């Protein structure tokens, strides 16, 4: 379903801007989807932060439900993963567009990290500072790649990652 939606978005973008290459259209659509995912994450983290501004008493991790603790854990790991993968793209990508994409991920998820740190502090909860297991594997694989091979794999991994992240954050938003 996501692949069909992504292909449909590219087709719609092509109708609006004929003559652009598939790569250009794909990058634009993917950037829009990534920004949507990171905006959703930032909104959720900010909303949670707003809800924690006036606690009734000293907050403790025990006040968090198992679902909330799990969500915060996954969010922290996801944020750390995207920052580290984005920085790797900034350092290793051959395409200026991929470098810029990586830098935008570092910036967007850096803001999310700041918000999550604020929440964690208010809850007296220590956010983990490690990547997801999947991201560690991606990082190790990307580290070995160079040039266009790196660029292609990084973008492919990002598409896959966002397809997995968005449902997690949409579920929490509901």
C-alpha angles and dihedrals in degrees: 000000000000092000090051091049091049091050090047090051090052091049091050091048090049091053090053095045111026118192097039118125123250089247092054092047093044092050091050094048092044091049090051091050092046092049089049090052094046091045089053090050093046090048093051093046091046092047091051089047091052090050090054096050094095110032118183091231139342107324119231132183087249089070090065119090118234088252092053092046090050092048093049090048093051091044093052092048091046093049093048090047094052093047092051095043090046091051090050089054091050089052101040111023118112096202117076088217092056091046089051091047090052091049091050089053089051090050097044096044091041087062090048089050091054091051092046091049089054091051092046092051092050090050094043086237122140112226114220115246100208137096126252115265090250091052092051088056091047092048092051091048093047092047089064094050130086139194120345091353089062093044094050095046093046093052091044091051091048092053090051093045094052091048086058098040100049096063090049092055095038089053091053091047091057 
